[in-house]
Amino acid sequence: MDSVLKIKYTIDALFGLGVSKYLPKNVRFTYSKKTGRIQHVYQGDALLCTLRIDGGLAITPNFAQMLMKSKKFRENCVEIDDDSKPFVENGNSVFCSHVTWYGKNILIGSDVPVLHGNKVIAVGRAIVSSKMMHSLKKGVAVKIRNSLKVQTEER
């Protein structure tokens, strides 16, 4: 199967039908030497996402911001309050009490972009589903994997 088509199908399956049309045209792939499977997707030198063994995607905050053009993609996001923004930008987890809005497509273990305003500030894995975020007042909602501040410090 064509690599671009495979990535598009994966994006649509994980984030909603039609979200893949916001994938940039000029992407390049790296492949595993052992298995020949797609490992990473780049636009120029910028990493967009990594394919996981379980079939999921580990997306970067920059790629999540590109996909934010889609209204369906927003249903996979959480929005946080002003108090927790500096902590989340530094790579700390998002707690349920600081979530001001959440999309209905968030499942346990899924990749979740964290928003402040309409800007993606971090990406992480959901610890609880969107229904549980609504009912819980304590505990971690999203464990941050990559944030904008951490990403810029690595360069």
Secondary structure, DSSP 4 states (H G I P E B T S, - for coil): --HHHHHHHHHHHHH-TTGGGGS-SSEEEEE-TTT--EEEEEETTEEEEEE-TTS-EEE-HHHHHHHTTSHHHHTT-EEE-TTTHHHHHTTPPEEGGGEEEE-TT--TT-EEEEEETTEEEEEEEESS-HHHHHH-SSSEEEEEEEEHHHHHHH-
